[in-house]
């Protein structure tokens, strides 16, 4: 992620560093608490972000999954896998949100 974090994220980090450190530490602890590799964890998070219909989270988790070694096909599949749970309109929206990241 790094320098391309959203402005609101950076503002939260600047205004509430202790809170953001705790949020990030919780995320790291959850990601490393079991046997799943980083790519798999990122793809699961992408599916959850899709289910939440959170455009920013979908984009962020797609970028993280790609950085962890996922392919564009992996990212698309992780989103499409939640169709029966979330519905086609949700999946179609999430796929449209990540296309720019997949094209880059």
MDAnalysis code that builds the backbone (N, CA, C; Angstrom):
import MDAnalysis as mda
import numpy as np

u = mda.Universe.empty(312, n_residues=104, atom_resindex=np.repeat(np.arange(104), 3), trajectory=True)
u.add_TopologyAttr("name", ["N", "CA", "C"] * 104)
u.add_TopologyAttr("resid", np.arange(1, 105))
u.add_TopologyAttr("resname", ["UNK", "UNK", "UNK", "UNK", "UNK", "UNK", "UNK", "UNK", "UNK", "UNK", "UNK", "UNK", "UNK", "UNK", "UNK", "UNK", "UNK", "UNK", "UNK", "UNK", "UNK", "UNK", "UNK", "UNK", "UNK", "UNK", "UNK", "UNK", "UNK", "UNK", "UNK", "UNK", "UNK", "UNK", "UNK", "UNK", "UNK", "UNK", "UNK", "UNK", "UNK", "UNK", "UNK", "UNK", "UNK", "UNK", "UNK", "UNK", "UNK", "UNK", "UNK", "UNK", "UNK", "UNK", "UNK", "UNK", "UNK", "UNK", "UNK", "UNK", "UNK", "UNK", "UNK", "UNK", "UNK", "UNK", "UNK", "UNK", "UNK", "UNK", "UNK", "UNK", "UNK", "UNK", "UNK", "UNK", "UNK", "UNK", "UNK", "UNK", "UNK", "UNK", "UNK", "UNK", "UNK", "UNK", "UNK", "UNK", "UNK", "UNK", "UNK", "UNK", "UNK", "UNK", "UNK", "UNK", "UNK", "UNK", "UNK", "UNK", "UNK", "UNK", "UNK", "UNK"])
u.atoms.positions = np.array([
    [0.831, -1.178, 0.000],
    [0.000, 0.000, 0.000],
    [0.875, 1.241, 0.000],
    [1.358, 1.675, 1.154],
    [2.315, 2.765, 1.176],
    [1.763, 4.103, 0.777],
    [2.430, 4.744, -0.174],
    [2.136, 6.127, -0.520],
    [0.782, 6.335, -1.169],
    [0.131, 5.292, -1.653],
    [-1.147, 5.451, -2.339],
    [-2.344, 5.236, -1.422],
    [-2.148, 5.363, -0.109],
    [-3.261, 5.227, 0.821],
    [-4.196, 6.423, 0.648],
    [-5.508, 6.180, 0.808],
    [-6.475, 7.278, 0.653],
    [-6.218, 8.403, 1.648],
    [-6.617, 9.592, 1.253],
    [-6.411, 10.772, 2.101],
    [-7.087, 10.615, 3.463],
    [-8.291, 10.048, 3.485],
    [-8.980, 9.909, 4.766],
    [-8.230, 8.961, 5.692],
    [-7.569, 7.953, 5.132],
    [-6.761, 7.028, 5.928],
    [-5.568, 7.770, 6.522],
    [-4.892, 8.524, 5.694],
    [-3.733, 9.285, 6.160],
    [-4.138, 10.322, 7.203],
    [-5.317, 10.928, 7.029],
    [-5.808, 11.903, 8.005],
    [-6.076, 11.221, 9.345],
    [-6.700, 10.051, 9.315],
    [-6.917, 9.292, 10.550],
    [-5.591, 8.951, 11.219],
    [-4.628, 8.524, 10.421],
    [-3.307, 8.169, 10.961],
    [-2.670, 9.381, 11.625],
    [-2.797, 10.544, 10.995],
    [-2.199, 11.766, 11.538],
    [-2.921, 12.240, 12.802],
    [-4.245, 12.189, 12.801],
    [-5.025, 12.718, 13.921],
    [-5.149, 11.738, 15.092],
    [-5.072, 10.427, 14.797],
    [-5.283, 9.409, 15.831],
    [-4.267, 8.274, 15.682],
    [-2.985, 8.578, 15.872],
    [-1.955, 7.563, 15.631],
    [-2.073, 6.335, 16.523],
    [-2.431, 6.503, 17.788],
    [-2.559, 5.344, 18.670],
    [-3.680, 4.420, 18.207],
    [-4.793, 5.008, 17.840],
    [-5.930, 4.234, 17.332],
    [-5.533, 3.466, 16.076],
    [-4.899, 4.146, 15.129],
    [-4.528, 3.505, 13.869],
    [-3.463, 2.428, 14.089],
    [-2.546, 2.643, 15.019],
    [-1.565, 1.603, 15.341],
    [-2.271, 0.357, 15.866],
    [-3.281, 0.561, 16.708],
    [-4.033, -0.573, 17.249],
    [-4.816, -1.296, 16.154],
    [-5.448, -0.544, 15.264],
    [-6.196, -1.147, 14.157],
    [-5.255, -1.969, 13.279],
    [-4.113, -1.403, 12.941],
    [-3.148, -2.102, 12.090],
    [-2.561, -3.326, 12.785],
    [-2.312, -3.224, 14.102],
    [-1.781, -4.367, 14.851],
    [-2.804, -5.494, 14.904],
    [-4.074, -5.161, 15.077],
    [-5.123, -6.178, 15.070],
    [-5.194, -6.873, 13.712],
    [-5.152, -6.090, 12.655],
    [-5.169, -6.663, 11.312],
    [-3.998, -7.594, 11.068],
    [-2.825, -7.197, 11.493],
    [-1.625, -8.023, 11.337],
    [-1.734, -9.299, 12.160],
    [-2.224, -9.180, 13.402],
    [-2.371, -10.351, 14.262],
    [-3.368, -11.345, 13.664],
    [-4.474, -10.835, 13.137],
    [-5.473, -11.713, 12.530],
    [-4.925, -12.395, 11.275],
    [-4.187, -11.653, 10.471],
    [-3.650, -12.194, 9.222],
    [-2.620, -13.291, 9.454],
    [-1.918, -13.229, 10.572],
    [-0.843, -14.191, 10.822],
    [-1.197, -15.218, 11.898],
    [-2.450, -15.259, 12.325],
    [-2.860, -16.122, 13.434],
    [-3.003, -17.595, 13.053],
    [-2.974, -17.903, 11.788],
    [-3.201, -19.287, 11.382],
    [-2.346, -19.690, 10.204],
    [-2.701, -20.813, 9.581],
    [-1.851, -21.398, 8.555],
    [-1.987, -20.803, 7.150],
    [-2.935, -19.917, 6.929],
    [-3.144, -19.397, 5.582],
    [-2.000, -18.476, 5.169],
    [-1.611, -18.574, 3.906],
    [-0.566, -17.683, 3.407],
    [-1.149, -16.296, 3.139],
    [-0.271, -15.328, 2.952],
    [-0.678, -13.936, 2.792],
    [-1.618, -13.746, 1.608],
    [-1.326, -14.383, 0.486],
    [-2.177, -14.236, -0.697],
    [-3.596, -14.708, -0.401],
    [-3.719, -15.847, 0.254],
    [-5.041, -16.397, 0.574],
    [-5.793, -15.476, 1.526],
    [-5.106, -14.977, 2.541],
    [-5.740, -14.047, 3.486],
    [-6.238, -12.814, 2.741],
    [-5.425, -12.278, 1.852],
    [-5.823, -11.074, 1.104],
    [-7.031, -11.340, 0.212],
    [-7.100, -12.517, -0.388],
    [-8.248, -12.850, -1.235],
    [-9.516, -13.021, -0.405],
    [-9.393, -13.585, 0.792],
    [-10.544, -13.688, 1.696],
    [-11.021, -12.295, 2.087],
    [-10.092, -11.419, 2.421],
    [-10.462, -10.051, 2.773],
    [-11.143, -9.350, 1.596],
    [-10.696, -9.641, 0.394],
    [-11.321, -9.069, -0.800],
    [-12.765, -9.548, -0.930],
    [-12.999, -10.823, -0.687],
    [-14.368, -11.340, -0.724],
    [-15.251, -10.668, 0.314],
    [-14.702, -10.460, 1.510],
    [-15.467, -9.795, 2.566],
    [-15.758, -8.340, 2.197],
    [-14.781, -7.656, 1.637],
    [-14.987, -6.264, 1.214],
    [-16.055, -6.186, 0.136],
    [-16.061, -7.171, -0.760],
    [-17.095, -7.227, -1.803],
    [-18.470, -7.365, -1.162],
    [-18.581, -8.281, -0.209],
    [-19.867, -8.513, 0.458],
    [-20.365, -7.256, 1.165],
    [-19.432, -6.445, 1.660],
    [-19.791, -5.200, 2.345],
    [-20.155, -4.077, 1.372],
    [-19.894, -4.295, 0.083],
    [-20.124, -3.273, -0.945],
    [-19.343, -1.996, -0.643],
    [-18.121, -2.183, -0.189],
    [-17.257, -1.046, 0.139],
    [-16.242, -0.854, -0.975],
    [-16.487, 0.127, -1.828],
    [-15.621, 0.342, -2.986],
    [-14.173, 0.558, -2.581],
    [-13.941, 1.408, -1.601],
    [-12.568, 1.663, -1.162],
    [-11.889, 0.409, -0.646],
    [-12.604, -0.390, 0.123],
    [-12.031, -1.627, 0.652],
    [-11.772, -2.643, -0.457],
    [-12.679, -2.736, -1.400],
    [-12.483, -3.665, -2.518],
    [-11.211, -3.291, -3.268],
    [-11.058, -2.032, -3.587],
    [-9.867, -1.583, -4.316],
    [-8.608, -1.831, -3.488],
    [-8.662, -1.476, -2.205],
    [-7.503, -1.664, -1.331],
    [-7.118, -3.139, -1.223],
    [-8.097, -3.996, -1.004],
    [-7.789, -5.420, -0.836],
    [-7.390, -6.075, -2.159],
    [-7.909, -5.575, -3.261],
    [-7.442, -6.086, -4.560],
    [-5.971, -5.739, -4.757],
    [-5.590, -4.501, -4.440],
    [-4.180, -4.091, -4.550],
    [-3.301, -4.941, -3.639],
    [-3.761, -5.177, -2.415],
    [-2.987, -5.976, -1.462],
    [-2.855, -7.421, -1.934],
    [-3.922, -7.962, -2.498],
    [-3.866, -9.333, -3.008],
    [-2.876, -9.430, -4.161],
    [-2.905, -8.469, -5.065],
    [-1.962, -8.466, -6.181],
    [-0.524, -8.357, -5.668],
    [-0.310, -7.500, -4.671],
    [1.031, -7.340, -4.099],
    [1.505, -8.618, -3.399],
    [0.547, -9.425, -2.920],
    [0.878, -10.677, -2.232],
    [1.047, -11.843, -3.207],
    [0.951, -11.557, -4.502],
    [1.194, -12.597, -5.497],
    [-0.027, -13.117, -6.219],
    [-1.199, -12.574, -5.911],
    [-2.405, -12.999, -6.618],
    [-2.357, -12.501, -8.060],
    [-2.968, -13.249, -8.939],
    [-3.086, -12.836, -10.332],
    [-4.412, -12.096, -10.518],
    [-4.559, -11.455, -11.668],
    [-5.834, -10.815, -11.991],
    [-6.954, -11.847, -11.974],
    [-6.688, -13.053, -12.461],
    [-7.696, -14.123, -12.444],
    [-8.067, -14.503, -11.014],
    [-7.079, -14.538, -10.105],
    [-7.351, -14.830, -8.693],
    [-8.276, -13.778, -8.100],
    [-7.985, -12.512, -8.383],
    [-8.784, -11.407, -7.850],
    [-10.214, -11.496, -8.372],
    [-10.361, -11.692, -9.658],
    [-11.709, -11.810, -10.229],
    [-12.456, -13.000, -9.612],
    [-11.763, -14.126, -9.451],
    [-12.409, -15.315, -8.890],
    [-12.830, -15.077, -7.445],
    [-11.991, -14.429, -6.649],
    [-12.343, -14.147, -5.254],
    [-13.609, -13.301, -5.170],
    [-13.766, -12.382, -6.084],
    [-14.971, -11.549, -6.114],
    [-16.161, -12.365, -6.612],
    [-15.980, -13.091, -7.695],
    [-17.074, -13.869, -8.265],
    [-17.540, -14.987, -7.331],
    [-16.650, -15.476, -6.476],
    [-16.991, -16.589, -5.581],
    [-18.083, -16.229, -4.579],
    [-18.304, -14.955, -4.339],
    [-19.337, -14.575, -3.379],
    [-20.683, -14.249, -4.036],
    [-20.834, -14.577, -5.313],
    [-22.073, -14.258, -6.030],
    [-23.303, -14.848, -5.360],
    [-23.252, -16.139, -4.987],
    [-24.449, -16.754, -4.406],
    [-24.754, -16.213, -3.013],
    [-23.786, -15.611, -2.378],
    [-23.981, -15.041, -1.046],
    [-24.435, -13.591, -1.118],
    [-23.845, -12.827, -2.033],
    [-24.097, -11.381, -2.062],
    [-24.967, -10.922, -3.218],
    [-25.076, -11.735, -4.263],
    [-25.867, -11.365, -5.426],
    [-25.020, -10.816, -6.561],
    [-25.514, -10.999, -7.751],
    [-24.778, -10.572, -8.939],
    [-24.524, -9.069, -8.989],
    [-25.493, -8.192, -8.646],
    [-25.209, -6.760, -8.725],
    [-24.021, -6.334, -7.859],
    [-23.889, -6.925, -6.683],
    [-22.760, -6.613, -5.804],
    [-21.451, -7.038, -6.446],
    [-21.441, -8.238, -7.005],
    [-20.235, -8.765, -7.655],
    [-19.888, -7.942, -8.888],
    [-20.876, -7.604, -9.681],
    [-20.618, -6.799, -10.880],
    [-20.033, -5.439, -10.507],
    [-20.560, -4.830, -9.453],
    [-20.022, -3.543, -9.012],
    [-18.565, -3.697, -8.582],
    [-18.277, -4.713, -7.764],
    [-16.906, -4.910, -7.288],
    [-15.947, -5.174, -8.438],
    [-16.367, -5.962, -9.404],
    [-15.506, -6.209, -10.565],
    [-15.221, -4.915, -11.313],
    [-16.214, -4.054, -11.428],
    [-15.988, -2.781, -12.128],
    [-15.015, -1.900, -11.345],
    [-15.046, -1.982, -10.013],
    [-14.158, -1.159, -9.190],
    [-12.699, -1.574, -9.322],
    [-12.437, -2.856, -9.542],
    [-11.048, -3.332, -9.571],
    [-10.441, -3.364, -10.961],
    [-11.214, -3.138, -11.984],
    [-10.671, -3.285, -13.344],
    [-9.451, -2.415, -13.588],
    [-9.430, -1.185, -13.081],
    [-8.264, -0.331, -13.301],
    [-7.003, -0.947, -12.686],
    [-7.117, -1.497, -11.477],
    [-5.969, -2.128, -10.843],
    [-5.505, -3.359, -11.631],
    [-6.454, -4.074, -12.210],
    [-6.104, -5.278, -12.968],
    [-5.504, -4.940, -14.316],
    [-5.866, -3.783, -14.854],
    [-5.317, -3.360, -16.148],
    [-3.920, -2.788, -16.012],
    [-3.580, -2.268, -14.816],
    [-2.265, -1.637, -14.600],
    [-1.151, -2.675, -14.545],
])
